[in-house]
Amino acid sequence: MKIAMVSEHASPLAALGGVDAGGQNVHVAALSTALAERGHRVTVYTRRDDPELPHRIYVRPGLAVVHIDAGPAEHLPKDDLLPFMGAMADGLVEDWGNYPPSVVHAHFWMSGVAALDAARRYSGGGYPVPVVQTFHALGTVKRRHQGAQDTSPAERQWLEPSVGRAVDRVIATCSDELFELRALGVSGSKVSIAPCGVDLDLFRAEGPAEGRARRHRIVSVGRLVPRKGVDLVIRSLPLLGTAGLDDVELIVVGGAGTSDALDSDPEARRLLALADELGVADQVTLRGQVPRENMPALLRSADAIVCAPWYEPFGIVPLEAMACGVPVVAAAVGGLIDTVVDRATGLHVPPMNPQAIAAAVGELLHDPQLRVRLGQAGQARVRSRYSWDRVAAETEKFYQTTLNSVLNCADMPSADQDGEYLDKGYLPEGYLPEGYLQRMEGTAL
């Protein structure tokens, strides 16, 4: 298939070597790479946020990243990007030319707006282009938990459900999302579930562990925003001390830049002030951003990883921890309900409850055998269910199901047109996987 990934604010290049990589960056990069390795031709379209970026970058055979001019070529908050989605759609149409993709996979609701706009221009000419949508986060959930602090544009309240109803398929990342989508009027019959994956070559139990300063270590990883619940983990420390577990350090990973740069981060200052107020400042270390290649050693150094968000659309950190053989204490919300199996690979706690966090962490610290059992079970679960190759295979199946229901294969370009793709500059010679053209014969692109 010729697959167009649209990720308007989250470039996969950040996850492939940059420092500004969140869950969506990692998801798009890993899924696109895995699909390319399965023989598909994948182009990821993202907004140009730097004037020095080239129009097209060939990442590996079968995978390219295209930067579209949509708004000023500078970093902008994603909630400010809606006015530029028309230009994003223009850029998609221009790059597709006379040969649109077999399927478009939009990531985040604004990408869905642009993808649907571009696809409709082809369907109007008699060439239907199926659009698949992954939301990564839903505005209804965000508003429910953040209220007036939600910075989403007002149009999201009606545009996001419209995208869900208009696309040909929604790929949700967890079962909890399915119920939220139904509440938005999205038919359950066109919703499929494919989780996020984990890099099993990087995250594994075997390997060195970072040294630690205290007898016990717990780790929290995520953006420094209130909804991630790091303050709840800090509040659990004095409770652990009361239970006789005062030789515990908490390492917090996340935020802008290095630990030195956190001085100007308001959430970092709030967390440090809270730790000082509670008398546990000497137990809390805010590490800032940690290079991805250093994360496995950090995770392996922990007795437990604590994920205590108010809500979480999916959450890749628990998978990475489980892949490293470390048990997870997870708030029973969103995707964490699916990935962390209570009493099998980790422990569930009610959301926004530091007392429950302290009780769960205390149980793990008091019982080394429980930690080992949960860690081993978590590693086995991740390896059997959450490899990116398996996620890509499931996603590929959903693409084909969508194609079968939307398209008449007789209307698709034939394999002998592939030379025209090369002539149009989609990929230079040598960038198609060996034998790809032969495998395409007689099949839809």
VOGU-3710 file (C-alpha; in Angstrom, 3 decimals, decimal comma):
1> mkiamvseha> 0,000/0,000/0,000  0,927/3,626/-0,423  0,187/5,044/3,047  -0,032/8,720/3,988  0,434/9,416/7,690  -0,712/12,905/8,709  0,681/14,174/12,010  0,347/17,932/11,916  2,166/18,823/15,159  4,121/15,705/16,119
11> splaalggvd> 6,974/14,970/13,735  8,416/11,457/13,832  11,854/13,000/13,377  11,734/14,155/17,012  11,380/10,537/18,120  14,093/9,456/15,680  16,787/11,586/17,253  15,347/14,814/18,630  14,623/15,789/22,209  11,085/17,117/21,861
21> aggqnvhvaa> 9,351/13,757/21,512  6,044/12,901/23,134  3,887/9,819/22,845  2,421/10,757/19,455  5,864/11,406/17,966  7,029/7,986/19,129  3,835/6,279/17,941  3,939/7,769/14,444  7,662/7,093/14,034  7,521/3,498/15,233
31> lstalaergh> 4,316/2,558/13,407  5,524/4,121/10,145  8,874/2,343/10,407  7,226/-1,003/11,125  4,832/-0,602/8,185  7,727/0,288/5,893  9,571/-2,803/7,083  6,486/-4,814/6,086  6,895/-3,608/2,496  4,557/-0,603/2,425
41> rvtvytrrdd> 5,516/2,852/1,176  4,846/5,342/3,927  5,026/9,127/3,831  4,544/11,076/7,059  3,233/14,614/6,554  3,905/17,112/9,301  3,928/20,896/9,578  7,160/22,747/8,880  8,214/24,382/12,162  11,742/25,359/11,104
51> pelphriyvr> 12,657/27,206/7,869  15,833/25,107/7,549  13,968/21,806/7,253  14,042/20,250/3,761  10,757/19,554/2,023  11,314/15,789/1,988  13,566/13,576/4,062  14,105/9,906/3,234  14,375/8,192/6,597  14,868/4,633/5,357
61> pglavvhida> 13,732/2,500/2,415  9,998/2,940/2,071  9,679/5,775/4,602  9,806/9,527/3,960  8,863/12,609/5,975  7,402/15,623/4,146  7,270/19,080/5,736  4,256/21,123/4,642  4,174/24,910/4,753  1,158/25,618/6,962
71> gpaehlpkdd> 1,520/28,754/9,007  4,803/30,318/10,114  7,866/28,066/9,997  8,385/28,123/13,750  7,295/26,143/16,760  3,702/26,901/17,738  1,557/25,303/20,465  -0,574/22,613/18,895  -3,747/24,294/20,150  -2,917/27,282/17,901
81> llpfmgamad> -2,672/25,293/14,672  -6,319/24,957/13,610  -6,312/28,054/11,303  -3,553/26,417/9,242  -5,266/23,085/8,529  -6,557/24,367/5,179  -2,982/25,019/4,111  -2,061/21,577/5,475  -4,707/20,030/3,206  -3,396/22,067/0,259
91> glvedwgnyp> 0,072/20,651/0,887  -1,258/17,086/0,976  -3,068/17,506/-2,330  -0,039/19,117/-3,952  2,252/16,277/-2,895  -0,192/13,543/-3,895  -0,712/15,004/-7,355  -2,501/12,592/-9,665  -1,645/9,586/-7,522  -3,210/9,811/-4,066
101> psvvhahfwm> -2,377/7,220/-1,407  -4,185/3,946/-0,881  -5,128/5,074/2,619  -4,637/8,162/4,768  -4,031/7,691/8,490  -4,545/10,912/10,471  -3,110/11,339/13,964  -4,837/13,812/16,321  -8,115/15,529/15,508  -6,651/18,483/13,601
111> sgvaaldaar> -4,795/16,112/11,298  -8,169/14,499/10,671  -9,609/17,855/9,605  -6,806/18,318/7,065  -6,888/14,704/5,863  -10,641/14,734/5,258  -10,377/18,031/3,381  -7,675/16,643/1,102  -9,398/13,291/0,576  -12,721/14,891/-0,363
121> rysgggypvp> -11,084/16,733/-3,237  -10,238/13,377/-4,816  -13,570/11,732/-4,033  -15,251/14,613/-5,832  -13,326/13,528/-8,920  -14,485/9,939/-8,592  -11,464/8,602/-6,711  -12,347/7,791/-3,087  -9,433/8,052/-0,678  -10,154/6,213/2,601
131> vvqtfhalgt> -9,300/8,103/5,790  -8,411/6,311/9,034  -8,207/8,288/12,272  -6,311/7,843/15,554  -7,168/10,581/18,040  -4,453/9,942/20,672  -6,497/12,157/23,033  -10,126/13,281/23,060  -11,255/16,793/23,862  -14,246/15,612/25,885
141> vkrrhqgaqd> -11,945/13,767/28,279  -9,551/16,699/28,458  -12,342/19,156/29,282  -13,791/16,804/31,868  -10,544/16,760/33,830  -9,007/20,156/33,086  -12,090/22,354/32,895  -11,149/26,003/32,374  -7,466/25,039/32,063  -8,163/23,280/28,763
151> tspaerqwle> -6,456/25,356/26,054  -8,080/23,585/23,096  -9,744/25,840/20,522  -13,501/26,157/21,008  -14,105/24,572/17,588  -12,777/21,254/18,886  -16,083/20,590/20,645  -17,882/20,089/17,331  -15,057/19,447/14,857  -13,608/16,462/16,706
161> psvgravdrv> -16,887/14,476/16,800  -17,446/15,436/13,150  -14,080/13,961/12,238  -14,912/10,759/14,102  -18,210/10,391/12,277  -16,847/11,332/8,846  -13,741/9,138/8,600  -13,975/5,607/7,261  -12,438/3,999/10,342  -11,229/5,031/13,775
171> iatcsdelfe> -8,342/3,116/15,297  -8,585/3,558/19,056  -5,628/2,738/21,265  -7,578/1,275/24,196  -10,996/-0,125/25,093  -11,875/2,867/27,284  -11,657/5,121/24,224  -14,329/3,060/22,489  -16,928/4,142/25,051  -15,884/7,784/24,746
181> lralgvsgsk> -16,199/7,612/20,951  -19,675/6,109/21,138  -20,713/9,014/23,375  -19,560/11,345/20,579  -21,853/9,618/18,105  -19,168/7,510/16,408  -20,559/4,134/15,374  -18,890/1,293/17,220  -18,970/-0,770/14,020  -16,234/1,343/12,474
191> vsiapcgvdl> -13,971/1,507/15,539  -11,064/-0,917/15,808  -8,506/-1,144/18,602  -4,765/-1,281/18,026  -2,602/-0,310/20,994  0,651/1,582/21,047  3,751/-0,569/20,963  7,186/-0,594/22,519  10,694/-0,863/21,079  11,668/-4,309/22,329
201> dlfraegpae> 15,224/-4,002/21,033  15,828/-0,969/23,242  13,631/-1,692/26,252  14,502/-5,074/27,763  15,250/-6,527/31,184  18,793/-7,509/30,260  21,370/-4,764/30,549  22,986/-2,363/32,999  21,032/-0,431/35,610  21,795/3,095/36,699
211> grarrhrivs> 23,208/3,475/40,212  21,004/4,927/42,917  21,575/6,952/46,057  19,121/5,236/48,409  18,011/1,729/49,228  14,799/2,057/47,217  13,986/3,991/44,062  10,704/4,812/42,395  10,493/6,631/39,071  7,853/8,824/37,415
221> vgrlvprkgv> 8,160/9,668/33,722  6,113/12,166/31,731  5,559/15,769/30,770  5,604/18,153/33,717  1,947/19,136/33,673  -0,485/18,833/36,601  -2,599/16,123/34,955  0,336/13,682/35,035  -0,040/13,496/38,824  3,605/13,781/39,840
231> dlvirslpll> 2,495/15,786/42,876  0,472/12,763/43,994  3,627/10,624/43,956  5,478/13,262/45,993  2,605/13,298/48,507  2,988/9,536/48,908  6,591/9,853/50,172  5,836/11,058/53,724  3,168/8,360/53,971  5,798/5,776/53,042
241> gtaglddvel> 8,086/7,268/55,682  5,383/6,845/58,315  5,214/3,169/57,306  8,951/2,784/57,906  10,035/3,273/54,284  11,948/6,523/54,481  15,043/5,424/52,534  13,283/5,974/49,198  14,248/8,305/46,346  11,860/9,543/43,675
251> ivvggagtsd> 13,331/10,315/40,246  11,089/12,456/38,055  11,864/12,439/34,333  10,285/15,066/32,095  10,121/18,758/31,461  11,990/21,162/29,231  15,640/20,388/28,673  18,088/19,366/31,394  17,590/19,584/35,137  19,247/23,029/35,110
261> aldsdpearr> 16,621/24,332/32,658  13,831/23,351/35,049  14,429/26,486/37,118  12,135/28,392/34,752  9,473/25,663/34,565  6,462/26,654/36,721  5,354/23,053/37,251  8,860/22,032/38,277  8,992/24,864/40,787  5,574/23,865/42,137
271> llaladelgv> 6,668/20,251/42,598  9,903/21,202/44,345  8,041/23,621/46,628  5,590/20,852/47,511  8,426/18,449/48,303  10,029/21,074/50,524  6,714/21,771/52,282  6,238/18,059/52,986  9,797/17,617/54,231  10,863/15,224/51,468
281> adqvtlrgqv> 12,902/17,592/49,267  16,031/15,486/49,825  14,206/12,463/48,403  13,026/14,079/45,150  15,186/14,614/42,071  13,833/16,291/38,945  16,007/14,946/36,150  14,568/16,879/33,212  14,719/15,192/29,832  16,688/11,975/29,562
291> prenmpallr> 17,978/10,749/26,163  15,878/7,869/24,965  18,842/5,521/24,746  19,505/6,103/28,476  15,964/5,357/29,594  16,234/1,542/29,871  19,091/1,746/32,392  17,128/4,296/34,408  13,973/2,170/34,378  15,904/-0,977/35,347
301> sadaivcapw> 17,285/0,881/38,380  13,802/1,313/39,870  11,899/-0,914/42,265  8,708/0,396/40,686  7,505/2,871/38,081  4,585/5,005/39,248  2,135/6,366/36,643  -0,498/8,437/38,418  -2,227/10,633/35,809  -5,711/12,040/36,243
311> yepfgivple> -6,467/10,527/32,837  -4,337/8,875/30,156  -5,391/8,124/26,557  -2,862/5,284/26,410  0,547/5,745/28,052  3,707/4,242/26,583  5,813/4,520/29,765  4,168/1,521/31,506  4,954/-0,647/28,468  8,579/0,475/28,471
321> amacgvpvva> 8,838/-0,266/32,195  7,233/-3,686/31,823  9,558/-4,484/28,903  12,435/-3,777/31,308  10,962/-6,186/33,865  9,912/-3,484/36,338  6,476/-3,548/38,016  4,149/-0,596/37,499  1,859/1,178/39,939  -0,771/2,702/37,679
331> aavgglidtv> -3,860/4,822/38,141  -6,823/2,813/36,871  -7,680/5,213/34,038  -7,822/5,114/30,238  -5,274/2,948/28,495  -3,522/2,012/31,744  -6,456/-0,272/32,527  -5,605/-2,316/29,416  -1,820/-2,369/29,567  -1,224/-2,917/33,290
341> vdratglhvp> -3,025/-6,005/34,573  -3,818/-5,565/38,258  -2,033/-8,076/40,469  -0,494/-9,703/37,369  1,937/-7,156/35,877  1,509/-4,322/38,360  -0,890/-2,730/40,797  -3,876/-0,496/40,019  -4,755/2,407/42,289  -7,706/4,806/42,208
351> pmnpqaiaaa> -6,902/8,073/40,419  -5,817/11,134/42,413  -5,210/9,133/45,593  -1,745/9,496/47,199  -2,738/7,187/50,075  -3,420/4,375/47,584  -0,138/5,090/45,796  1,751/4,848/49,086  0,021/1,573/49,966  0,788/0,013/46,575
361> vgellhdpql> 4,409/1,193/46,489  4,862/0,071/50,105  3,571/-3,388/49,265  6,102/-3,684/46,439  9,019/-2,384/48,473  8,260/-4,778/51,327  8,000/-7,814/49,005  10,955/-8,401/46,627  9,428/-11,654/45,373  6,256/-9,831/44,352
371> rvrlgqagqa> 8,345/-7,298/42,444  10,132/-10,082/40,580  6,911/-11,949/39,788  5,101/-8,872/38,496  8,164/-7,738/36,545  8,579/-11,073/34,797  4,876/-11,258/33,951  4,959/-7,704/32,617  7,903/-8,478/30,376  6,153/-11,560/28,987
381> rvrsryswdr> 2,953/-9,595/28,347  4,721/-6,819/26,467  6,737/-9,215/24,332  3,675/-11,226/23,361  1,232/-8,353/22,725  2,944/-4,998/22,241  5,747/-5,327/19,724  5,552/-2,686/16,995  5,559/-5,413/14,360  2,400/-6,889/15,861
391> vaaetekfyq> 0,789/-3,447/16,128  1,711/-2,741/12,503  0,238/-6,082/11,395  -3,046/-5,267/13,157  -3,079/-1,767/11,680  -2,374/-3,172/8,222  -5,354/-5,504/8,641  -7,595/-2,564/9,534  -6,348/-0,640/6,500  -7,206/-3,560/4,226
401> ttlnsvlnca> -10,632/-3,994/5,799  -11,287/-0,298/5,213  -10,088/-0,524/1,617  -12,299/-3,519/0,963  -15,376/-1,721/2,267  -14,717/1,661/0,642  -12,935/1,000/-2,617  -13,588/-1,001/-5,736  -10,179/-2,427/-6,523  -10,883/-2,122/-10,232
411> dmpsadqdge> -10,708/1,650/-9,810  -7,274/1,554/-8,213  -4,069/2,359/-10,154  -2,462/-0,766/-11,532  1,021/-1,945/-10,657  2,447/-0,826/-14,007  1,921/2,779/-12,948  4,536/2,491/-10,248  7,215/3,743/-12,590  5,235/6,962/-12,781
421> yldkgylpeg> 5,425/7,271/-9,005  9,188/7,133/-9,250  9,203/9,654/-12,089  7,087/12,007/-9,981  9,839/11,964/-7,374  7,972/10,076/-4,643  10,979/7,852/-4,068  14,317/7,725/-5,865  15,516/4,459/-7,372  16,886/2,157/-4,724
431> ylpegylqrm> 14,494/3,292/-1,980  11,871/0,617/-2,609  12,442/-2,610/-0,686  13,890/-5,422/-2,762  11,184/-7,268/-4,662  8,518/-4,693/-3,818  7,374/-4,086/-7,410  7,100/-7,820/-8,039  5,015/-8,316/-4,904  2,650/-5,515/-6,014
441> egtal> 1,669/-7,207/-9,261  -2,018/-7,942/-9,351  -2,701/-6,120/-6,079  -4,122/-2,761/-5,175  -1,591/-0,131/-4,268
//
